[in-house]
Amino acid sequence: MVRRPVAWVVAVVLFVEGLGIAAVQWFLGVVVDRQDMSLAGLDPDVMSLSSKIGGLVFGAYFALCGLVALLVAVRDRAPVGFGRILLISAAVVHGLLGAFAWGLVGWTAFLFMVVVLGLIVLLLMTYDAQGAPGEPADAVPDGGKGDDGSPAGGSPVTPPPAPTTP
């Protein structure tokens, strides 16, 4: 199946992207500090510091999303709770960054953002077909369906038939 390799690729891409975002923002903070220019009366030191802090926070966010993807790859289980929310938010962020990148940077940055968005969505969707949360999808044959197509273990509305005594 493609679930685990996709999770590994997403983890590596998000770690590299987090490191890259932090490095670029740090570099921009250094440039602002060395220019010693103000923008609309703002203090250059504050602009430099805020750029560095913002880069570290944004890089840590992507690294945390990469950690969730890494845990998904190692455990071969669907992300649940806060981890799922983090991956969904990372997909939304990549969609927005892709839209901005098209106009500001060019189509190659847009293409990268869309590929990462697609990988995150693929990661989330391939683990959606599981039977129970926290259980590998391969452990539930036929997606949790019985021989007659009904859910395994009986229907939640009707109880299973009572055993007959001879």
Steps between C-alpha positions, in 0.01 A plus 500: 500500500612860459404621846831462680723632219275804462516562875881476491522741205262747669707484820827568318351778287346675802824477700701644210239767438497598868878532499490698175232742622690562824827556311346742248326702770820512707690622193237769438531608863877533462457702178254738670738536793799583279302743282408702809205653319154557638176426323222749575674602821545148641812423697744288291597294804137408564448410133812282503407326823140442393615350170731259681237402757234458231732277299577283801132467592395418143790256462407332828140470378610319185740284703213405734286408200796296371519324837133404473561361150805314630294341778239400243772337289660315791176380660308447175192646666279789407567834664233576759408799710748785508733333248223475241408864560867598452522317168172650378622848596828434318302407189302824526820702551657342193191579295513864606876524452461346156244763405728780618809340347344501154478877495805592706767240419396308191357174380785282633430602861129449432573152364705409808222617734237308309710182501547525877127572539422192293735284706343613828149439367609159368639416843174597666279321247689169485456451871130596485393155381591334829251310711563616856713793616849391596470168317690430178268485200640160398371348827137548394423276201267641234494839675314361803214347296350159564417238237163659424644852467378615841746633757694232685363428848137563408308815431498770767120521468407132522664268752666182378274194492466311825656155515254213474504217752431142384 
